[in-house]
Amino acid sequence: MTRPNSVLDAVLTRRSAPRLTEPAPGSADLECLVQAAATAPDHGRLRPWRLVAVSGDERARLGDALAEAADAPEQARRAAAKPLRAPLLLAIVHRPVPDHPKVPEWEQLAATAGMVTMLSLLLHSHGFASIWRTGPTVQVPQVRKYLGVEDDEQLLGWLYVGTREGEDAADRRPLDIPARITWHTTGI
């Protein structure tokens, strides 16, 4: 593997970005990237997911829904500020096809996660950054209502999207590959 490869480079250099600023991709760019991300492995091509894009002043409305669910005033203040950490939030909604004869729900969940992973790599390869955030607020009725999440859907969190603010994250520790791959083969 000595020749340059932009896909490999994107995979090796992508890092979650906790601090994001403008710009974020516009609607046309985002639609193009989501179309590409939808090529992630997906048995039966069920596409058991959808995204809810939240930007501009709508981030504050999402913050209001998060604050409404808080137990104390300080928690409410912090919750309300969370959606303002990035110029674009993509709510990740998993919508499995129940009782599918060939594709169990766990595999559909894997397809949704695969699409989000692919999207984060594509965003990175186009100069944007992201971080997948989640927590107990994905179950909060006010948040689910604001986002239009139905009873048969699962909110998996948000992909916060924008441009990395500040320095790049430190390199990851090298992985102990021999401890992670077990070979069952002849002749290697």
N, CA, C and O of each residue as an XYZ file, in Angstrom:
752
protein
N       0.836     -1.191      0.000
C       0.000      0.000      0.000
C       0.873      1.244      0.000
O       0.886      1.995      0.975
N       1.582      1.460     -1.060
C       2.468      2.607     -1.104
C       1.943      3.754     -1.961
O       2.441      4.875     -1.851
N       0.958      3.502     -2.805
C       0.477      4.587     -3.651
C      -0.556      5.441     -2.904
O      -1.273      4.939     -2.039
N      -0.624      6.720     -3.242
C      -1.579      7.614     -2.578
C      -3.021      7.150     -2.807
O      -3.372      6.661     -3.881
N      -3.832      7.314     -1.782
C      -5.223      6.901     -1.869
C      -6.050      7.869     -1.029
O      -5.919      7.892      0.195
N      -6.898      8.666     -1.672
C      -7.653      9.685     -0.944
C      -8.649      9.079      0.044
O      -8.918      9.675      1.087
N      -9.198      7.906     -0.267
C     -10.126      7.263      0.660
C      -9.377      6.818      1.911
O      -9.821      7.080      3.029
N      -8.254      6.153      1.728
C      -7.448      5.707      2.862
C      -6.987      6.908      3.683
O      -6.994      6.858      4.913
N      -6.589      7.975      3.017
C      -6.159      9.184      3.716
C      -7.300      9.753      4.557
O      -7.085     10.147      5.704
N      -8.513      9.798      3.998
C      -9.657     10.314      4.750
C      -9.941      9.450      5.969
O     -10.232      9.974      7.044
N      -9.860      8.141      5.815
C     -10.115      7.231      6.933
C      -9.064      7.417      8.020
O      -9.395      7.441      9.205
N      -7.809      7.548      7.630
C      -6.728      7.647      8.607
C      -6.629      9.009      9.280
O      -6.047      9.121     10.359
N      -7.186     10.043      8.663
C      -7.044     11.388      9.237
C      -8.328     11.939      9.861
O      -8.281     12.965     10.539
N      -9.456     11.295      9.652
C     -10.702     11.789     10.243
C     -10.678     11.644     11.755
O     -10.308     10.594     12.280
N     -11.065     12.682     12.439
C     -11.191     12.675     13.895
C     -12.465     13.405     14.268
O     -12.862     14.351     13.589
N     -13.102     12.978     15.330
C     -14.253     13.714     15.830
C     -13.798     15.101     16.253
O     -12.727     15.263     16.839
N     -14.614     16.095     15.954
C     -14.269     17.483     16.254
C     -15.260     18.055     17.264
O     -16.394     18.368     16.901
N     -14.854     18.197     18.518
C     -15.789     18.694     19.527
C     -16.097     20.185     19.400
O     -17.122     20.645     19.904
N     -15.223     20.948     18.733
C     -15.454     22.386     18.553
C     -15.597     22.670     17.062
O     -14.672     22.467     16.275
N     -16.791     23.148     16.699
C     -17.113     23.377     15.293
C     -17.601     24.802     15.086
O     -18.210     25.401     15.972
N     -17.327     25.330     13.911
C     -17.760     26.672     13.564
C     -18.229     26.678     12.115
O     -18.190     25.649     11.440
N     -18.674     27.846     11.635
C     -19.039     27.997     10.226
C     -17.780     27.849      9.380
O     -16.680     28.116      9.863
N     -17.921     27.437      8.159
C     -19.151     27.050      7.474
C     -19.463     25.574      7.665
O     -18.617     24.770      8.055
N     -20.708     25.259      7.373
C     -21.172     23.872      7.270
C     -21.594     23.697      5.816
O     -21.772     24.685      5.103
N     -21.754     22.474      5.374
C     -22.203     22.300      3.989
C     -23.609     22.871      3.791
O     -24.450     22.804      4.687
N     -23.845     23.429      2.611
C     -25.176     23.900      2.256
C     -26.054     22.718      1.878
O     -25.596     21.576      1.849
N     -27.303     22.996      1.593
C     -28.245     21.907      1.325
C     -27.851     21.093      0.098
O     -27.961     19.867      0.130
N     -27.398     21.727     -0.981
C     -27.025     20.983     -2.193
C     -25.825     20.080     -1.930
O     -25.811     18.922     -2.348
N     -24.818     20.611     -1.235
C     -23.634     19.796     -0.909
C     -24.006     18.653      0.018
O     -23.563     17.521     -0.172
N     -24.824     18.950      1.024
C     -25.229     17.908      1.971
C     -26.001     16.803      1.254
O     -25.754     15.621      1.492
N     -26.916     17.172      0.395
C     -27.687     16.167     -0.335
C     -26.777     15.272     -1.172
O     -26.985     14.061     -1.236
N     -25.781     15.859     -1.808
C     -24.826     15.081     -2.598
C     -24.050     14.110     -1.703
O     -23.865     12.947     -2.060
N     -23.602     14.586     -0.549
C     -22.835     13.735      0.366
C     -23.706     12.624      0.958
O     -23.235     11.499      1.123
N     -24.953     12.921      1.275
C     -25.858     11.894      1.804
C     -26.141     10.853      0.720
O     -26.217      9.659      1.013
N     -26.295     11.293     -0.517
C     -26.504     10.348     -1.621
C     -25.321      9.375     -1.702
O     -25.511      8.175     -1.900
N     -24.120      9.893     -1.549
C     -22.926      9.037     -1.575
C     -22.862      8.147     -0.335
O     -22.513      6.971     -0.434
N     -23.197      8.701      0.830
C     -23.164      7.921      2.075
C     -24.161      6.770      2.035
O     -23.964      5.753      2.700
N     -25.222      6.924      1.265
C     -26.251      5.883      1.162
C     -25.744      4.644      0.435
O     -26.465      3.651      0.338
N     -24.515      4.685     -0.079
C     -23.931      3.500     -0.709
C     -23.275      2.579      0.316
O     -22.727      1.540     -0.052
N     -23.322      2.941      1.584
C     -22.774      2.083      2.639
C     -23.483      0.733      2.608
O     -24.627      0.652      2.161
N     -22.824     -0.330      3.075
C     -23.471     -1.647      3.080
C     -24.848     -1.603      3.734
O     -25.019     -1.057      4.824
N     -25.815     -2.183      3.053
C     -27.207     -2.124      3.497
C     -27.940     -3.297      2.857
O     -28.472     -3.182      1.753
N     -27.961     -4.417      3.555
C     -28.592     -5.637      3.049
C     -30.046     -5.344      2.670
O     -30.828     -4.872      3.495
N     -30.390     -5.625      1.438
C     -31.747     -5.404      0.966
C     -32.011     -3.963      0.544
O     -33.118     -3.629      0.122
N     -31.005     -3.119      0.657
C     -31.150     -1.691      0.327
C     -32.412     -1.102      0.963
O     -33.198     -0.420      0.305
N     -32.584     -1.377      2.235
C     -33.769     -0.905      2.958
C     -33.680      0.575      3.327
O     -34.696      1.251      3.489
N     -32.456      1.060      3.453
C     -32.227      2.439      3.898
C     -33.087      2.749      5.123
O     -33.988      3.586      5.077
N     -32.784      2.051      6.219
C     -33.616      2.178      7.423
C     -33.250      3.388      8.281
O     -33.083      3.269      9.495
N     -33.129      4.525      7.655
C     -32.715      5.732      8.356
C     -33.280      6.956      7.643
O     -33.706      6.910      6.489
N     -33.259      8.036      8.388
C     -33.519      9.351      7.806
C     -32.777     10.369      8.666
O     -32.420     10.089      9.810
N     -32.555     11.530      8.109
C     -31.855     12.599      8.812
C     -32.783     13.800      8.931
O     -33.566     14.084      8.025
N     -32.689     14.496     10.050
C     -33.410     15.748     10.233
C     -32.344     16.825     10.401
O     -31.625     16.843     11.400
N     -32.244     17.718      9.428
C     -31.240     18.786      9.460
C     -31.772     19.959     10.276
O     -32.885     20.434     10.053
N     -30.957     20.416     11.224
C     -31.331     21.535     12.081
C     -30.209     22.568     11.987
O     -29.059     22.276     12.314
N     -30.553     23.780     11.537
C     -29.542     24.825     11.409
C     -30.167     26.179     11.727
O     -31.366     26.273     11.987
N     -29.353     27.213     11.704
C     -29.834     28.567     11.960
C     -30.530     28.679     13.300
O     -30.098     28.086     14.289
N     -31.619     29.449     13.325
C     -32.367     29.679     14.569
C     -33.059     28.424     15.084
O     -33.425     28.352     16.258
N     -33.240     27.436     14.213
C     -33.886     26.194     14.653
C     -33.045     25.467     15.703
O     -33.584     24.695     16.496
N     -31.741     25.703     15.717
C     -30.886     25.092     16.746
C     -31.330     25.538     18.133
O     -31.325     24.745     19.075
N     -31.715     26.809     18.261
C     -32.189     27.321     19.555
C     -33.520     26.672     19.936
O     -33.769     26.415     21.114
N     -34.376     26.407     18.946
C     -35.653     25.729     19.237
C     -35.403     24.303     19.723
O     -36.081     23.825     20.632
N     -34.427     23.627     19.115
C     -34.045     22.301     19.609
C     -33.505     22.427     21.027
O     -33.817     21.603     21.887
N     -32.697     23.454     21.275
C     -32.187     23.707     22.620
C     -33.304     23.917     23.628
O     -33.205     23.466     24.770
N     -34.361     24.596     23.216
C     -35.515     24.789     24.097
C     -36.145     23.445     24.474
O     -36.529     23.232     25.625
N     -36.248     22.547     23.498
C     -36.817     21.216     23.765
C     -35.924     20.431     24.719
O     -36.414     19.734     25.607
N     -34.603     20.549     24.531
C     -33.663     19.881     25.429
C     -33.758     20.467     26.839
O     -33.736     19.728     27.824
N     -33.863     21.786     26.931
C     -33.940     22.451     28.240
C     -35.219     22.079     28.985
O     -35.217     21.932     30.207
N     -36.297     21.931     28.247
C     -37.586     21.586     28.842
C     -37.523     20.265     29.608
O     -38.253     20.064     30.579
N     -36.654     19.381     29.166
C     -36.553     18.059     29.779
C     -35.576     18.018     30.957
O     -35.472     16.998     31.637
N     -34.866     19.112     31.201
C     -33.861     19.136     32.263
C     -34.513     19.172     33.642
O     -35.640     19.637     33.810
N     -33.766     18.666     34.619
C     -34.277     18.597     35.986
C     -34.033     19.860     36.802
O     -34.755     20.122     37.764
N     -33.026     20.644     36.431
C     -32.658     21.814     37.218
C     -32.329     22.979     36.280
O     -31.994     22.758     35.117
N     -32.420     24.211     36.776
C     -32.157     25.382     35.926
C     -30.769     25.375     35.277
O     -30.637     25.727     34.104
N     -29.747     24.984     36.014
C     -28.397     24.956     35.437
C     -28.300     23.901     34.341
O     -27.671     24.136     33.309
N     -28.917     22.742     34.557
C     -28.949     21.701     33.513
C     -29.699     22.208     32.285
O     -29.300     21.930     31.154
N     -30.771     22.942     32.502
C     -31.568     23.479     31.393
C     -30.742     24.471     30.576
O     -30.782     24.461     29.345
N     -29.994     25.325     31.273
C     -29.152     26.307     30.575
C     -28.111     25.602     29.711
O     -27.910     25.973     28.555
N     -27.447     24.583     30.268
C     -26.431     23.838     29.511
C     -27.060     23.084     28.351
O     -26.507     23.057     27.251
N     -28.213     22.471     28.590
C     -28.891     21.709     27.532
C     -29.295     22.617     26.375
O     -29.164     22.239     25.211
N     -29.780     23.805     26.691
C     -30.217     24.743     25.650
C     -29.061     25.187     24.766
O     -29.260     25.491     23.589
N     -27.858     25.226     25.322
C     -26.685     25.689     24.567
C     -26.082     24.601     23.671
O     -25.350     24.917     22.733
N     -26.375     23.342     23.942
C     -25.728     22.251     23.207
C     -25.909     22.327     21.689
O     -24.929     22.157     20.964
N     -27.113     22.573     21.179
C     -27.251     22.619     19.716
C     -26.510     23.788     19.062
O     -26.333     23.803     17.844
N     -26.083     24.752     19.853
C     -25.372     25.904     19.304
C     -23.886     25.640     19.128
O     -23.146     26.525     18.700
N     -23.441     24.434     19.454
C     -22.024     24.064     19.338
C     -21.577     23.855     17.896
O     -20.379     23.762     17.627
N     -22.514     23.782     16.979
C     -22.177     23.537     15.571
C     -23.194     24.265     14.697
O     -24.334     24.462     15.116
N     -22.801     24.665     13.495
C     -23.750     25.355     12.619
C     -24.820     24.442     12.016
O     -25.852     24.926     11.549
N     -24.583     23.127     12.023
C     -25.551     22.183     11.464
C     -25.592     20.933     12.327
O     -24.552     20.363     12.657
N     -26.781     20.514     12.688
C     -26.976     19.251     13.394
C     -27.822     18.361     12.516
O     -28.836     18.794     11.968
N     -27.405     17.123     12.384
C     -28.186     16.134     11.657
C     -28.686     15.116     12.662
O     -27.908     14.305     13.163
N     -29.974     15.147     12.963
C     -30.554     14.146     13.854
C     -30.570     12.830     13.088
O     -31.049     12.768     11.955
N     -30.049     11.789     13.706
C     -29.949     10.471     13.077
C     -31.131      9.642     13.568
O     -31.207      9.269     14.739
N     -32.039      9.367     12.657
C     -33.259      8.641     12.997
C     -33.202      7.263     12.341
O     -33.146      7.140     11.118
N     -33.217      6.241     13.179
C     -33.227      4.856     12.692
C     -34.677      4.431     12.564
O     -35.455      4.526     13.513
N     -35.030      3.958     11.366
C     -36.423      3.544     11.119
C     -36.423      2.140     10.527
O     -36.522      1.969      9.312
N     -36.312      1.139     11.392
C     -36.218     -0.242     10.907
C     -37.510     -0.727     10.265
O     -38.608     -0.277     10.592
N     -37.335     -1.649      9.351
C     -38.473     -2.345      8.749
C     -38.752     -3.535      9.666
O     -37.961     -4.478      9.698
N     -39.857     -3.511     10.411
C     -40.098     -4.573     11.385
C     -40.383     -5.918     10.717
O     -41.002     -5.996      9.656
N     -39.909     -6.964     11.376
C     -40.185     -8.342     10.945
C     -39.823     -8.600      9.484
O     -40.510     -9.351      8.791
N     -38.743     -7.976      9.022
C     -38.310     -8.218      7.643
C     -37.888     -9.681      7.518
O     -37.184    -10.184      8.394
N     -38.293    -10.375      6.459
C     -38.015    -11.807      6.345
C     -36.531    -12.160      6.171
O     -36.136    -13.292      6.451
N     -35.712    -11.218      5.717
C     -34.299    -11.526      5.470
C     -33.318    -10.652      6.236
O     -32.165    -11.040      6.427
N     -33.758     -9.481      6.676
C     -32.829     -8.532      7.295
C     -33.297     -8.231      8.720
O     -34.236     -7.458      8.914
N     -32.642     -8.844      9.724
C     -33.042     -8.585     11.116
C     -32.772     -7.129     11.511
O     -31.980     -6.431     10.876
N     -33.440     -6.699     12.556
C     -33.320     -5.294     12.970
C     -31.894     -4.913     13.357
O     -31.487     -3.774     13.126
N     -31.122     -5.837     13.940
C     -29.741     -5.497     14.307
C     -28.927     -5.171     13.048
O     -28.058     -4.299     13.076
N     -29.210     -5.868     11.952
C     -28.481     -5.615     10.713
C     -28.910     -4.278     10.097
O     -28.106     -3.591      9.467
N     -30.161     -3.927     10.283
C     -30.640     -2.630      9.820
C     -29.998     -1.496     10.628
O     -29.670     -0.443     10.081
N     -29.823     -1.724     11.926
C     -29.135     -0.744     12.759
C     -27.681     -0.591     12.305
O     -27.153      0.520     12.271
N     -27.043     -1.698     11.960
C     -25.665     -1.642     11.445
C     -25.612     -0.839     10.149
O     -24.659     -0.092      9.927
N     -26.616     -0.980      9.294
C     -26.666     -0.218      8.040
C     -26.789      1.282      8.322
O     -26.162      2.099      7.648
N     -27.597      1.635      9.316
C     -27.741      3.045      9.679
C     -26.412      3.595     10.191
O     -25.985      4.675      9.784
N     -25.762      2.850     11.083
C     -24.465      3.285     11.617
C     -23.420      3.371     10.499
O     -22.583      4.274     10.492
N     -23.476      2.435      9.566
C     -22.545      2.465      8.439
C     -22.730      3.701      7.582
O     -21.751      4.294      7.129
N     -23.970      4.094      7.355
C     -24.239      5.297      6.568
C     -23.699      6.526      7.275
O     -23.090      7.385      6.637
N     -23.912      6.627      8.592
C     -23.431      7.794      9.339
C     -21.901      7.830      9.329
O     -21.307      8.900      9.194
N     -21.271      6.678      9.470
C     -19.802      6.613      9.407
C     -19.317      7.077      8.043
O     -18.384      7.874      7.949
N     -19.950      6.579      6.988
C     -19.586      6.988      5.636
C     -19.776      8.497      5.461
O     -18.934      9.163      4.860
N     -20.877      9.032      5.983
C     -21.143     10.466      5.867
C     -20.066     11.275      6.585
O     -19.615     12.300      6.073
N     -19.656     10.824      7.760
C     -18.617     11.572      8.485
C     -17.300     11.568      7.715
O     -16.575     12.563      7.724
N     -16.984     10.460      7.051
C     -15.770     10.399      6.219
C     -15.892     11.309      5.001
O     -14.938     11.997      4.638
N     -17.054     11.312      4.376
C     -17.266     12.175      3.215
C     -17.194     13.649      3.602
O     -16.601     14.454      2.885
N     -17.794     13.999      4.728
C     -17.701     15.380      5.203
C     -16.242     15.773      5.398
O     -15.816     16.845      4.969
N     -15.484     14.903      6.044
C     -14.057     15.158      6.279
C     -13.308     15.329      4.960
O     -12.483     16.232      4.823
N     -13.594     14.472      4.003
C     -12.886     14.538      2.720
C     -13.234     15.800      1.933
O     -12.531     16.152      0.986
N     -14.317     16.485      2.319
C     -14.712     17.732      1.665
C     -14.403     18.959      2.521
O     -14.925     20.044      2.267
N     -13.560     18.786      3.530
C     -13.093     19.925      4.322
C     -13.949     20.275      5.522
O     -13.697     21.281      6.185
N     -14.957     19.464      5.814
C     -15.790     19.712      6.983
C     -15.379     18.765      8.107
O     -14.554     17.873      7.911
N     -15.957     18.967      9.271
C     -15.674     18.108     10.418
C     -17.001     17.776     11.088
O     -18.013     18.439     10.863
N     -16.975     16.744     11.908
C     -18.209     16.328     12.579
C     -17.885     15.558     13.840
O     -16.749     15.146     14.074
N     -18.915     15.375     14.644
C     -18.837     14.522     15.821
C     -20.245     13.969     16.065
O     -21.236     14.692     15.965
N     -20.310     12.687     16.383
C     -21.594     12.042     16.672
C     -21.812     12.160     18.169
O     -21.023     11.638     18.957
N     -22.874     12.840     18.566
C     -23.195     13.010     19.981
C     -24.528     12.345     20.274
O     -25.436     12.326     19.443
N     -24.619     11.800     21.478
C     -25.852     11.142     21.884
C     -26.024     11.334     23.389
O     -25.313     12.139     23.992
N     -26.916     10.639     23.975
C     -27.156     10.742     25.412
C     -28.604     10.442     25.714
O     -29.370     10.100     24.814
N     -28.993     10.567     26.986
C     -30.355     10.212     27.384
C     -31.426     11.099     26.746
O     -32.596     10.718     26.729
N     -31.061     12.255     26.231
C     -32.067     13.153     25.641
C     -32.671     12.595     24.354
O     -33.667     13.124     23.861
N     -32.083     11.537     23.806
C     -32.680     10.944     22.600
C     -34.044     10.320     22.900
O     -34.826     10.068     21.983
N     -34.328     10.073     24.169
C     -35.608      9.476     24.567
C     -36.634     10.508     25.038
O     -37.791     10.167     25.282
N     -36.218     11.748     25.164
C     -37.086     12.788     25.729
C     -38.239     13.103     24.770
O     -38.004     13.428     23.606
N     -39.488     13.009     25.255
C     -40.647     13.250     24.380
C     -40.627     14.612     23.681
O     -40.999     14.709     22.512
N     -40.193     15.672     24.389
C     -40.181     17.003     23.788
C     -39.232     17.058     22.597
O     -39.538     17.689     21.585
N     -38.082     16.399     22.714
C     -37.078     16.389     21.649
C     -37.588     15.563     20.473
O     -37.493     15.981     19.320
N     -38.123     14.394     20.776
C     -38.660     13.529     19.724
C     -39.796     14.239     18.971
O     -39.889     14.147     17.747
N     -40.651     14.940     19.709
C     -41.760     15.669     19.077
C     -41.217     16.777     18.178
O     -41.646     16.910     17.032
N     -40.285     17.566     18.683
C     -39.722     18.664     17.886
C     -39.129     18.135     16.573
O     -39.299     18.751     15.521
N     -38.439     17.003     16.639
C     -37.791     16.439     15.450
C     -38.735     15.619     14.580
O     -38.376     15.242     13.465
N     -39.934     15.340     15.073
C     -40.877     14.534     14.302
C     -40.534     13.059     14.295
O     -40.822     12.358     13.325
N     -39.913     12.574     15.383
C     -39.554     11.162     15.493
C     -40.794     10.376     15.909
O     -41.406     10.655     16.940
N     -41.153      9.392     15.090
C     -42.352      8.589     15.327
C     -42.089      7.514     16.378
O     -40.938      7.242     16.722
N     -43.158      6.904     16.886
C     -43.043      5.872     17.915
C     -42.251      4.660     17.438
O     -41.572      4.016     18.239
N     -42.326      4.339     16.156
C     -41.623      3.167     15.628
C     -40.210      3.494     15.155
O     -39.560      2.663     14.522
N     -39.734      4.687     15.455
C     -38.381      5.118     15.084
C     -37.531      5.291     16.333
O     -38.040      5.419     17.446
N     -36.230      5.290     16.116
C     -35.279      5.436     17.218
C     -34.345      6.594     16.897
O     -33.698      6.592     15.850
N     -34.267      7.578     17.779
C     -33.331      8.682     17.621
C     -31.988      8.214     18.161
O     -31.864      7.899     19.345
N     -30.983      8.169     17.296
C     -29.661      7.658     17.688
C     -28.694      8.767     18.101
O     -27.562      8.477     18.490
N     -29.107     10.003     18.024
C     -28.240     11.114     18.381
C     -28.148     12.093     17.234
O     -28.995     12.119     16.340
N     -27.094     12.902     17.278
C     -26.913     13.964     16.296
C     -25.501     13.920     15.761
O     -24.548     13.673     16.500
N     -25.376     14.162     14.469
C     -24.076     14.399     13.867
C     -23.939     15.921     13.809
O     -24.597     16.591     13.013
N     -23.068     16.448     14.673
C     -22.793     17.884     14.682
C     -21.814     18.132     13.537
O     -20.800     17.443     13.430
N     -22.109     19.106     12.685
C     -21.333     19.320     11.465
C     -20.937     20.791     11.337
O     -21.719     21.692     11.642
N     -19.717     21.009     10.883
C     -19.231     22.361     10.614
C     -17.797     22.291     10.164
O     -17.383     21.339      9.502
N     -17.040     23.309     10.527
C     -15.615     23.365     10.236
C     -14.876     23.299     11.560
O     -15.241     23.963     12.530
N     -13.826     22.483     11.579
C     -13.055     22.298     12.817
C     -12.541     23.647     13.299
O     -11.991     24.436     12.531
N     -12.734     23.888     14.581
C     -12.225     25.109     15.200
C     -10.982     24.751     16.001
O     -11.036     23.878     16.867
N      -9.877     25.404     15.728
C      -8.650     25.130     16.465
C      -7.811     24.055     15.807
O      -8.020     23.689     14.650
N      -6.872     23.570     16.563
C      -5.903     22.594     16.053
C      -6.544     21.236     15.841
O      -7.550     20.899     16.465
N      -5.943     20.465     14.950
C      -6.387     19.088     14.747
C      -6.118     18.273     16.002
O      -5.202     18.570     16.770
N      -6.913     17.264     16.194
C      -6.743     16.360     17.334
C      -5.444     15.583     17.183
O      -4.937     15.398     16.076
N      -4.929     15.144     18.288
C      -3.698     14.351     18.278
C      -3.932     13.035     17.539
O      -5.058     12.549     17.440
N      -2.860     12.485     17.034
C      -2.963     11.189     16.361
C      -3.438     10.137     17.340
O      -3.202     10.221     18.546
N      -4.104      9.161     16.794
C      -4.577      8.054     17.622
C      -3.421      7.123     17.945
O      -2.434      7.038     17.214
N      -3.576      6.430     19.061
C      -2.576      5.419     19.408
C      -2.620      4.308     18.371
O      -3.694      3.958     17.881
N      -1.472      3.754     18.036
C      -1.478      2.645     17.068
C      -2.264      1.458     17.623
O      -2.254      1.191     18.825
N      -2.928      0.770     16.739
C      -3.729     -0.382     17.105
C      -2.853     -1.629     17.101
O      -2.008     -1.795     16.221
N      -3.050     -2.492     18.069
C      -2.336     -3.766     18.115
C      -3.047     -4.727     17.164
O      -3.911     -5.500     17.575
N      -2.672     -4.666     15.901
C      -3.352     -5.429     14.850
C      -3.329     -6.936     15.106
O      -4.378     -7.567     14.981
N      -2.192     -7.551     15.458
C      -2.217     -9.002     15.687
C      -3.217     -9.438     16.761
O      -3.725    -10.558     16.713
N      -3.499     -8.567     17.720
C      -4.476     -8.913     18.752
C      -5.911     -8.775     18.248
O      -6.839     -9.255     18.899
N      -6.106     -8.128     17.101
C      -7.441     -7.864     16.585
C      -7.832     -8.733     15.383
O      -8.998     -8.753     14.988
N      -6.862     -9.450     14.801
C      -7.155    -10.294     13.629
C      -6.764    -11.729     13.949
O      -5.622    -12.011     14.311
N      -7.703    -12.604     13.813
C      -7.438    -14.037     13.961
C      -7.552    -14.650     12.571
O      -8.581    -14.519     11.909
N      -6.506    -15.310     12.140
C      -6.494    -15.923     10.801
C      -6.847    -17.384     10.885
O      -6.297    -18.112     11.711
N      -7.745    -17.817     10.054
C      -8.067    -19.237      9.853
C      -7.850    -19.491      8.368
O      -8.770    -19.359      7.562
N      -6.649    -19.848      8.027
C      -6.318    -20.024      6.625
C      -5.109    -20.954      6.488
O      -4.434    -21.272      7.467
N      -4.866    -21.364      5.297
C      -3.706    -22.211      5.010
C      -2.774    -21.444      4.096
O      -3.217    -20.774      3.163
N      -1.494    -21.542      4.364
C      -0.504    -20.996      3.445
C      -0.109    -19.563      3.665
O       0.501    -18.969      2.776
N      -0.420    -18.976      4.792
C       0.035    -17.595      5.018
C       1.290    -17.624      5.871
O       1.846    -16.572      6.186
